[in-house]
Amino acid sequence: MSKIGIFFGTDSGTTRLMAKKMAKKLGDEVCDKPLNVNRTSVDDILTYDALILGTPTYGEGTVPGVATGVKDGSWQEFMPKLAQADLTGKRIALYGLGNQEKYSERFADGLFDLYALLKARGAQIVGGWSTEGYTFAQSRAVVDGQFVGLVLDQNNQAMQSEARMDTWLAMVKPVLLGETAATAAA
């Protein structure tokens, strides 16, 4: 069985913490240690057929990077490199962090940036997530009535994150490992 690769972008460390929680829940036999995209390469990502990728939303609704104050870089610097890769056959589940109260008009928008790039490069995106239970004005991460991946709000709904993560991982794990037919996000 091939392992699941988990990669994330972060500055404050919350997205990293969520990646570490997911890896622990999945177990060492199922996934490798999560890696920050500012410490890896596209070749590292391409070694996996199944991936979980995570991002917070920064600034005016984008992924983190030097332009948003992330000193060591993040998704903004990594995505142009990934834009050259053929991701055909890769099964990818996404998760994003956002603040639905403070940034209600662009809640978890950065997640859509990853989704759009990966889908355009041929990846099969799995793990769409219901918008039920969230209160926000608008999000680009909602496609066909659902989020393109798991969305966590550690600022306003931290107490719900664990259960949401457990439910989502139970849903995406068999799909990522090729054990069941894929439920693709929009």
Order of alpha helices (4+ residues) and beta strands (2+ residues): beta-alpha-beta-alpha-beta-alpha-beta-alpha-beta-beta-beta-beta-beta-alpha
